[in-house]
Amino acid sequence: MTAYVKVAIAFALLALGFAAGHHVAAQAGAIKLAAVTTANAQSAQHIAELAEQASEQARAAEQAQAAGIAAIDSQHEQDIHDAKANADRTIANLRAGTLRLRSEWSCTPARATEVSRAASGAGVPDANAELRAEGAGHLIGDADEADAEIKALQAILRQERGQ
């Protein structure tokens, strides 16, 4: 073998080695690329699942809050109804005489005598007594309604704050 043939074989083997190395490296790169692509797809799927879970949790929290507000509203409506019933009951009790007003809300004895004398002369009962009874009943009803409003608003705030 001549020196040229030996050099040609050496170059051929070198080229073959280089090509084999390049092929192996390309295959390794393709395998790494496939692994990275698979990992990215799995990450994207995991992120989508987490987003769906977060959405479901937010929806459940919103529905729970709406149910809580509905319960508070129902209780508030009942409290308003009770306040009006209490006001009506107070007016009826004042008219029946089973409940008496404090002195600052009732007619003083001297004034009552004047009113009675005026009423007996005119044949008209004491209209102010009726107005005082209704006024007291309405004040009690308004106070009860205000209490119901405050109670409902505080319940809504506690529910929203998770207390």
C-alpha angles and dihedrals in degrees: 000000000000126000091251092056091048091051090046091051090047091051091046091051090046091050090046090050091047091050092047091049091048091049092049091048091048091050091049090049091050090050091049091047091051091049092049091046091050091048091049091049091050091048091050091049091048091049090050090051091049091049090051091049091049090050092050091048091050090049091049091049090049092050091048090050091048090050090049092050090048090053091048090049091050091051090046092053089050091049091051090049090049091049092054091046090050091051091049091047091050092051091048092048092049091050091047092048095238090115124045131201123237114261094261089058098042132067116269116242093251091049091045090056091051092047092047092049091048091045094049091049093050096034091234122122121234102286091184091064089056091047091049091051092049092043092051091048092050092048091052091047092048091049091049091048091049089050089050091050092050092046091051094047092049090049090052091050092048090048093049092048092047096240 
